[in-house]
Amino acid sequence: MDDQASDKLVHDSSAGIDRLVEIMRRLRDKENGCPWDVEQTFATIYPYTIEEAYEVGDAIEREAWGELRGELGDLLFQSVFHAQMADEAGLFDFQDVVQAISDKMVSRHPHVFGAEGNDFSADDQVDRWEEVKAAERAAKAETRVLDGVAVGLPALLRAVKLQKRAARVGFDWPSTDQVIDKIREESEELVEARDKLTQDEVEEEVGDLLFVVANLARHLGVEPEGALRKANAKFVRRFNKIEDSLAAIGKTPEQSNLEEMDMFWDKAKAEDKVAKNT
C-alpha cells in the first residue's frame, strides 16, 4: 500500500478492522514507526495482553458499560499487535488469526452450522464441546488427560481446569464433605508443622491448601477467581469505611491500632449486612 492510500485508510473512521491493522503496521514500521512499538517482542507484549484482559473483566465486574467498549478495543489491539509481529516473522497474519477462530467456531458448533440440528441442552453442549476439544488435542498428539491446559492461566483458574479434566476420568472426590475434610487436614498439617518447615516447604503446603479450596469451589459450583475478586472488592470497601470512620475522629490508620480498626471493621460489616437485606 502506498503512503497516500495508507494515510487515507488510517484517517478513515469508518474503515473498521482494516484501519486498525494498518495503524498497527505503521506503528511497527522500522523507519517511520513509533520507537517503542518497534522494539517490542511477543514476550514483552504478553504481560500487557494479560493486563488488558483483566481490565475487561474489571469493567464487567463493575458494570461499567461505558468503559467496556474502550477496554475491549484495547484487548483487540493486543491481538492485532501480536499478529503484526507474527506477520513480520513470516509466521501468520491477522487474516490467518480470523480464519483460524472462525473455522474453530464452525467446527465446534455442528448443531448450529451443520446438519445436526439444535435439539440439545446447555449441559449437552458443554459435553459435546469437550468431546470436540479432546479430538483436537488428540490430533495435536496431546494424549495425556491434562495435556493442553495452559500453564499461563491464573493459578486458581488452572487448578479448576485441571481438576475438571481429572474428574472426567473418575479421579475426583464423590462428596463435598470429603473435600472439606481434606481442607481441614491440609490446614491442620500446616499449622502443626509451620515452625519445622523451610520457607519452600511452607509455600508448598499453602499451595496444596489453595488447590483443595479451589476444588471445594468447583464442587459447590463457584468460580473461585470471581469469588476472590468479590472478596477483594469487599475488603477494599470495608477498609475504606474504616478510614472514613477514623477520619471522622481526626485519625489516620497509622495513628490507630488493631482494636480500634477492628471495631470499625465490625461496624462496616454490619452496615453491609443491612444494605444487603434492604
Disulfide bonds with the S-S distance in Angstrom:
none
